[in-house]
Amino acid sequence: MIEKRPYPDTIDSRFLELDALRGLAAIMVVLFHYTINSNATLLGWEFRYGVTGVDIFFMISGFVIFLTISRVRQWQDFVVSRFARLYPAFWFCMFLTTIVTMLFEPELVSLQRVLANMTMMPIFFGQENMDQSYWTLLVELIFYFWILVLLVAGDIKRIVSVGLALIVSIILFHLFSSQYPDFHAFATRKIELLNHFPLFFSGILFYLIRNGDHVRRNSFLILFSLLAACFLHDQGGRSQYHVTPIEHYFILAFFHIVFALAIFGKLRFLNQAPLLFLGKISYCLYLVHQYIGMRLLLIFTDFWHINIYPALLLTIAMVVFVAYLVNKFVEIPANVLIRNWYKHRNQKGAHTGSREIAVQ
């Protein structure tokens, strides 16, 4: 029996299982990118199921967004917290990737592409992502924008009904795509949240269930959200190119079961130092692993003629180390610096306002 808490509420203590799941998801994505294409030939196998690791990230984002919301007093707080969390580390890793790209493929680097990438939404400026992994970041941003609209409108407590209506609208949008094929192709490419929103919604529902809010209703809605995510398999998502529909259905169902076990405290055995460490650096690891890591693998295997297995281990070790350094010296300090600046700015503003009232 889950004790019902006021809605929304903060999580009593840090939910370590989420960090562990982030770590597992990060490793899944890394192994996916490092074992496909030419590397699959050298290895004799490929971990194509790793492409679904982003599904876990999207579910976690839906879950933890309520922890952020519970700490904000106004919509500006939410914007600053998301900016501090995402952009400083992204800018550093993006510029690092740009430098590596200039060394290997300088023709791919232009001022327009770099500036467009700095926004985290280069597709809106007609530019490609500097690293192909960055496509998920715009999905996250659009999801945050949706949350922001609800915050500004004062409709956060109606998020379940609004989210349910959005899923139904997305399904109808895809079902009738034959009536507007050009617009459908345009929208699904520019706004990829249309292909993944049910995963965020499942994370939201799991948060509410963990807080004891309408457990039975939200459990049924999670089933509906899962079915919607299965329906979207071949509607623009990247997994359709690497796993079959049936495989993806089973994987999505498994991820939902894992989340259910986590919120009921059945996955505490995952709270091991290596997984928690990977979870802590998962964002930076995601940002640096693909292009930089693939170039390292290429150097080790094609130029230094190192066997693919030690080359793979060495590459993973190096990108993990780089991610650790970025997390320690860029991500965390920048996050703290921005949040402290914003806190002091608000305190100064409140103090100035109090003095003006006193004078009046």
C-alpha positions in Angstrom: 0.0 0.0 0.0 1.4 3.3 -1.0 0.9 6.2 1.3 -0.8 9.1 -0.5 1.1 12.4 -0.3 0.1 15.9 -1.3 0.4 16.6 -5.1 2.9 17.5 -6.3 5.5 16.6 -3.7 9.2 16.2 -3.4 10.7 12.7 -3.3 11.7 12.0 0.3 15.2 11.1 -0.5 17.3 10.8 -3.6 15.9 8.1 -5.8 19.1 6.2 -6.4 17.5 3.6 -8.6 17.0 6.3 -11.2 20.7 7.1 -11.3 21.4 3.4 -11.7 18.9 3.2 -14.6 20.5 6.2 -16.2 23.9 4.5 -16.0 22.5 1.3 -17.6 20.8 3.3 -20.3 24.0 5.2 -21.0 25.9 2.0 -21.4 23.2 0.6 -23.7 23.5 3.6 -26.0 27.3 3.6 -26.0 27.5 -0.1 -26.8 24.9 0.4 -29.6 26.9 3.1 -31.3 30.2 1.2 -30.9 29.0 -2.2 -32.2 27.1 -1.3 -35.3 28.1 -0.8 -38.9 31.8 -1.6 -39.6 32.5 -2.5 -36.0 29.8 -5.2 -36.2 31.9 -6.8 -38.9 35.0 -6.8 -36.7 33.2 -8.0 -33.6 30.9 -10.5 -35.3 27.9 -9.2 -33.4 26.1 -6.0 -32.7 24.1 -4.7 -29.7 21.3 -3.2 -31.8 18.9 -3.3 -28.8 21.0 -0.5 -27.3 19.1 2.0 -29.5 16.2 1.7 -27.1 18.3 3.1 -24.2 16.9 6.6 -25.1 13.4 5.3 -24.2 14.6 4.9 -20.6 16.0 8.4 -20.6 12.7 9.8 -21.8 10.8 7.9 -19.1 13.2 9.2 -16.4 12.8 12.7 -17.7 9.0 12.5 -17.3 9.5 11.1 -13.8 12.0 13.6 -12.5 10.3 16.7 -13.9 7.9 16.7 -11.0 10.9 16.9 -8.6 11.9 20.1 -10.4 8.3 21.4 -10.4 8.0 20.8 -6.7 10.9 23.1 -6.1 9.8 26.1 -8.2 7.7 29.0 -7.1 7.4 30.6 -10.5 8.0 29.6 -14.1 11.3 31.5 -14.2 12.7 29.1 -11.6 11.9 26.2 -13.9 13.5 27.8 -16.9 16.7 28.6 -15.0 17.0 25.2 -13.5 16.6 23.5 -16.9 19.1 25.9 -18.5 21.6 25.3 -15.8 21.2 21.6 -16.0 21.5 21.3 -19.8 23.3 24.1 -21.6 26.7 24.6 -19.9 27.8 21.0 -20.2 26.3 20.8 -23.7 28.2 23.8 -25.0 31.5 22.5 -23.7 30.9 19.0 -25.1 29.6 20.4 -28.4 32.7 22.6 -28.9 34.9 19.6 -28.0 33.1 17.6 -30.6 33.5 20.5 -33.1 37.3 20.5 -32.5 37.5 16.7 -33.2 35.3 17.1 -36.3 37.6 19.8 -37.6 40.5 17.4 -37.3 38.8 14.6 -39.1 36.1 16.2 -41.3 36.7 20.0 -41.5 34.3 20.3 -44.4 31.5 19.5 -42.0 32.2 22.5 -39.7 30.9 26.0 -40.4 30.1 29.0 -38.3 26.4 28.6 -39.2 26.3 25.0 -38.0 28.1 25.8 -34.8 25.9 28.7 -33.9 22.7 26.7 -34.8 23.9 23.9 -32.6 24.5 26.2 -29.7 20.7 26.7 -29.5 20.3 22.9 -29.2 17.7 23.1 -32.0 19.8 23.3 -35.2 17.1 21.6 -37.3 15.0 24.8 -37.0 17.9 26.7 -38.7 18.4 24.2 -41.5 21.5 22.7 -39.9 22.4 19.2 -38.8 23.4 18.3 -35.3 27.1 18.4 -34.7 26.8 15.0 -33.2 24.0 12.7 -34.3 23.2 11.8 -30.7 22.1 15.3 -30.0 18.7 14.7 -31.7 17.2 13.6 -28.3 18.1 17.0 -26.7 15.5 18.8 -28.8 12.9 16.2 -27.9 13.6 17.0 -24.2 13.5 20.8 -24.9 10.1 20.5 -26.5 8.8 18.4 -23.6 10.1 21.1 -21.2 8.4 23.7 -23.2 5.1 21.8 -22.9 5.6 21.7 -19.1 6.5 25.4 -19.1 3.2 26.2 -20.9 1.3 24.3 -18.2 3.2 26.1 -15.5 2.4 29.5 -16.9 -1.2 28.6 -17.5 -1.5 27.2 -13.9 -2.6 23.8 -15.2 0.1 21.6 -13.7 -2.5 19.8 -11.6 -4.4 18.9 -14.8 -1.3 17.4 -16.4 -2.7 13.9 -16.6 -5.9 14.9 -18.5 -3.9 17.3 -20.7 -1.2 14.6 -21.4 -3.9 12.0 -22.1 -5.5 14.4 -24.6 -2.1 15.0 -26.2 -1.5 11.3 -26.7 -4.9 10.8 -28.3 -4.2 13.8 -30.6 -0.8 12.4 -31.5 -2.3 9.0 -32.4 -5.0 10.6 -34.5 -2.3 12.8 -36.2 -0.4 9.7 -37.3 -3.5 7.6 -38.1 -4.7 10.2 -40.6 -1.2 11.0 -42.0 -2.3 10.0 -45.5 -4.5 13.1 -45.6 -1.5 15.4 -45.2 1.7 13.4 -46.0 4.0 16.4 -46.6 2.9 18.1 -43.3 3.2 14.8 -41.5 6.7 14.2 -42.7 7.7 17.8 -41.8 6.1 17.8 -38.3 7.6 14.4 -37.3 11.0 15.5 -38.4 10.9 18.9 -36.8 9.0 18.0 -33.6 10.2 14.5 -32.7 8.3 14.6 -29.4 5.4 13.5 -31.5 7.1 10.1 -31.8 8.1 9.8 -28.1 5.7 11.7 -25.8 4.0 8.5 -24.4 7.3 7.6 -22.7 7.5 11.0 -20.9 3.9 10.5 -19.9 4.6 7.1 -18.5 7.3 8.6 -16.4 4.9 11.3 -15.1 2.3 8.6 -14.2 4.9 6.5 -12.4 5.8 9.5 -10.3 2.2 10.0 -9.3 1.8 6.4 -8.4 4.9 6.5 -6.3 3.3 9.5 -4.5 0.1 7.5 -4.0 -2.0 9.7 -6.3 -4.9 7.8 -8.0 -2.9 4.6 -8.2 -5.5 2.5 -9.9 -6.5 5.1 -12.5 -2.9 6.0 -13.3 -1.9 2.3 -13.6 -4.5 1.9 -16.3 -3.2 5.0 -18.0 0.3 3.6 -17.9 -1.0 0.6 -19.9 -2.6 3.0 -22.4 0.6 5.0 -22.6 2.6 1.8 -23.2 0.3 0.8 -26.0 0.6 4.2 -27.5 4.4 4.0 -27.4 4.2 0.6 -29.2 2.0 2.2 -31.8 4.6 4.9 -32.4 7.3 2.4 -33.2 7.3 3.0 -36.9 6.0 6.6 -36.9 9.4 8.4 -37.0 11.4 7.0 -34.0 15.0 5.8 -34.5 14.4 2.3 -33.1 12.4 1.2 -36.1 15.6 1.0 -38.1 17.4 -1.4 -35.7 14.8 -3.6 -33.9 11.6 -5.2 -35.2 8.2 -4.0 -33.9 7.7 -7.2 -31.8 11.2 -6.8 -30.3 10.5 -3.1 -29.5 7.1 -4.0 -27.9 8.7 -6.4 -25.6 11.5 -4.0 -24.7 9.1 -1.2 -24.0 7.0 -3.5 -21.8 10.1 -4.6 -20.0 11.1 -1.0 -19.3 7.7 -0.3 -17.8 8.0 -3.3 -15.6 11.4 -2.2 -14.5 10.1 1.2 -13.6 7.2 -0.3 -11.7 9.7 -2.4 -9.7 11.8 0.6 -9.1 9.0 2.8 -7.6 8.0 -0.1 -5.3 11.6 -0.4 -4.0 12.4 -3.7 -5.7 15.5 -2.6 -7.5 17.6 -1.3 -4.7 20.2 -4.0 -5.6 21.1 -1.8 -8.6 22.4 0.9 -6.3 26.0 -0.1 -6.8 28.9 2.4 -7.0 29.7 1.7 -10.7 26.1 2.2 -11.9 25.6 5.2 -9.7 28.8 6.7 -11.1 27.7 6.1 -14.6 24.3 7.6 -13.8 26.0 10.7 -12.4 28.0 11.3 -15.5 25.4 9.9 -18.0 24.5 13.3 -19.5 28.1 14.2 -20.3 28.8 10.6 -21.4 25.9 10.8 -23.8 27.2 14.1 -25.2 30.8 13.0 -25.9 30.5 9.3 -26.7 29.4 9.1 -30.3 31.4 11.2 -32.7 34.5 11.4 -30.5 34.3 7.8 -29.4 33.9 6.6 -33.0 36.9 8.5 -34.1 38.9 7.0 -31.3 37.8 3.5 -32.3 38.8 4.3 -35.9 42.3 5.3 -34.8 42.8 2.2 -32.6 41.5 -0.3 -35.2 42.4 1.2 -38.6 45.6 3.1 -37.8 47.1 1.4 -34.8 45.7 -2.0 -35.8 44.6 -2.8 -32.3 42.2 -5.8 -31.9 38.6 -4.5 -31.8 37.9 -5.8 -28.2 40.8 -4.0 -26.4 40.1 -1.0 -28.7 36.5 -1.0 -27.6 37.4 -1.2 -23.9 40.0 1.5 -24.3 37.6 3.8 -26.1 34.9 3.3 -23.5 37.4 4.0 -20.7 38.5 7.2 -22.4 35.1 8.6 -23.1 34.0 7.8 -19.5 37.0 9.6 -18.2 36.3 12.6 -20.4 32.7 12.6 -19.3 33.8 12.5 -15.6 36.1 15.5 -16.1 33.3 17.5 -17.8 30.9 16.5 -15.1 33.3 17.5 -12.3 34.8 20.7 -13.8 32.0 22.0 -16.0 28.6 20.5 -15.5 28.4 20.7 -11.7 30.3 24.0 -11.1 28.3 25.8 -13.9 25.0 24.4 -12.5 25.9 25.7 -9.0 27.1 29.0 -10.3 24.0 29.7 -12.3 21.6 28.6 -9.5 23.5 30.7 -6.9 23.4 33.8 -9.2 19.7 33.4 -9.7 19.1 32.9 -6.0 21.1 36.0 -5.1 19.4 38.0 -7.8 16.0 37.0 -6.4 17.0 37.8 -2.9 18.4 41.2 -3.9 15.2 41.9 -5.8 13.1 41.0 -2.9 15.2 43.1 -0.5 14.9 46.1 -2.9 11.2 45.6 -3.1 10.8 45.5 0.7 12.8 48.8 1.0 10.6 50.5 -1.5 7.5 49.4 0.3 8.9 50.6 3.6 9.7 54.0 2.1 6.2 54.3 0.7 
